[in-house]
Amino acid sequence: MTPGASNSQLSDLARGACLPNYGARDVAMVRGAGSRVWDADGREYLDFLAGIGVNNVGHCHPAVTAAIAAQAGALIHCSNLYLIEPQVRLADRLCRQSGMSRAFFGNSGTEVTEAAMKLARRRARDVRGPGHDTIIAFASSFHGRTYGSMSATWNPKVREGFGPLVPGIRFATVNDLESVDAVWGDDVCGVLVETVQGEGGIHPATADFLRGLRTRCDAADALLVFDEIQCGMGRCGYGFAYQGAGVAPDVVLAAKALGGGLPLGALLVGEKAVDVLQPGSHGSTFGGNPVACAAGLAVCDVVFDPSFLTEVGEKGCHFWGRLGAIQRDMPDLVDTIRGLGLMIGMVLTRPGADVVALARRRGLLINCTADRVLRFLPPLTTTREELDEGADRLRAALEEFRAKG
Ligand SMILES: Cc1ncc(COP(=O)(O)O)c(C=O)c1O
């Protein structure tokens, strides 16, 4: 097949060449700029999913593209046996932003979740002795698809048929401290919680709830881990979403938007746990590679700018207002709207998977999660005019969906 193949040519090729785990895919995205992408047939879309929370600075942001090109021309890979300048600078940048003390880099959210689970167990064994290996996770959580992260993930669809899972994980309910107390025991070494649940349907944890987790972890000398893989990096109008709640964790997980589109995850560790992962105990060949970290530094310069973050909050309110107008006009179809900053879910009164296809036909990319929740994660650089345009396209898609019954 020659370069420049069409959607249908690529779809045919994929059917015979790729595993079916992503379902049938009939559109190939070949170009992106800002909040827009174009497919192989030349159709333009407003991308309000942003690679599921990856393209926070938009597609091909000039600073990110330039940083990647410059680093690729200097050094693409170097083993972690040696210092890697962009990695060290990014570690310092992320620690200063998050209030954590040290960083480790992996290549994905899953990998750093896995690292956090290992860290919590290892620290408890070192500090409190054996037998303290239980991790508390939450209903509707999503943390990844490797054995540890999958075992801490709630959704049965993710776990089904892959057992036996990693033991020692108990589930409680977000924003319900009684449910946490019900599963708490002396064996708890850590609590793993998304500050705003993404895949589970956009559920923000309240400040009171996070404070309650903080108190319990302090009392037990367990680690409080905030998974900010989807809700961090400016997405919610704060550098990290927990900064809006004013509760400090012991560990922060960042990934997705961190690498500006390149694979990168960060485990950010507070003072309590900086000595746990001693030489040889953990590592990665590619984690923290020079090009991804150079991109990450460019992303940080954009998304951690205080005036940019204020704008994210304001644009979130603006878009929320547009969604609210749709809700008022279609109360039979739209139940609630929830979220924080530019991480917003519109909860429908019935399953919404078909809306995704109707929106795409109108040039709007979104997805539907937790069966009934339309999820909006537009690039944080999206203008108010583009947000309006997206809301108009969504309204038309919902009207057609409603008319079909
Ligand atoms: C909150 C959260 N944690 C972890 C992950 C896993 O990240 P990755 O797909 O980069 O491995 C995701 C991915 O959607 C996520 O949303």
The ligand as an SDF file (V2000), in Angstrom:
LIG
                    3D

 16 16  0  0  0  0  0  0  0  0999 V2000
   -6.7010    7.4190   35.5570 C   0  0  0  0  0  0  0  0  0  0  0  0
   -5.9040    6.5080   34.6730 C   0  0  0  0  0  0  0  0  0  0  0  0
   -4.9180    5.7670   35.2040 N   0  0  0  0  0  0  0  0  0  0  0  0
   -4.1740    4.9480   34.4430 C   0  0  0  0  0  0  0  0  0  0  0  0
   -4.3940    4.8310   33.0960 C   0  0  0  0  0  0  0  0  0  0  0  0
   -3.5360    3.9230   32.2560 C   0  0  0  0  0  0  0  0  0  0  0  0
   -2.6890    4.7020   31.4590 O   0  0  0  0  0  0  0  0  0  0  0  0
   -2.0290    4.1320   30.1060 P   0  0  0  0  0  0  0  0  0  0  0  0
   -3.1160    3.8170   29.1580 O   0  0  0  0  0  0  0  0  0  0  0  0
   -1.1040    5.2310   29.6660 O   0  0  0  0  0  0  0  0  0  0  0  0
   -1.2450    2.9360   30.4940 O   0  0  0  0  0  0  0  0  0  0  0  0
   -5.4140    5.5690   32.5020 C   0  0  0  0  0  0  0  0  0  0  0  0
   -5.7070    5.4410   31.0560 C   0  0  0  0  0  0  0  0  0  0  0  0
   -6.7720    5.7380   30.5940 O   0  0  0  0  0  0  0  0  0  0  0  0
   -6.1860    6.4350   33.3060 C   0  0  0  0  0  0  0  0  0  0  0  0
   -7.1800    7.1720   32.7830 O   0  0  0  0  0  0  0  0  0  0  0  0
  1  2  1  0
  2  3  1  0
  2 15  2  0
  3  4  2  0
  4  5  1  0
  5  6  1  0
  5 12  2  0
  6  7  1  0
  7  8  1  0
  8  9  2  0
  8 10  1  0
  8 11  1  0
 12 13  1  0
 12 15  1  0
 13 14  2  0
 15 16  1  0
M  END
$$$$
